[in-house]
Amino acid sequence: MKIPLIGLKMSTGTLALGALAFMAAPQIIAAVGSVVRPVAKTGIKGGMLVYDKGKDIFSGTVDSIQDVASEARSELSKGSKAAPKKKAA
């Protein structure tokens, strides 16, 4: 069978299968969506937890670096020296 305006040759079975797939597509998409949605939601939740934990870790690291820098500034302003190095034996 030749499809008018397109010039494509198809068998009647192929054409019927395409029409069936076209009609069933909304139900198939709904079924796939009902499975994929919870999986995507769980993935997003996991990403949010990782992001929040990373932000906390980064914040703690910044605080530690600021504390060390503040101590170093304090020592420099007091004129204290760094710990003496040991002589190699």
Secondary structure, DSSP 8 states (H G I E B T S, - for coil): -B-TTT--B--HHHHHHHHHHHHHHHHHHHHHHHHHHHHHHHHHHHHHHHHHHHHHHHHHHHHHHHHHHHHHHHHHHHT----------
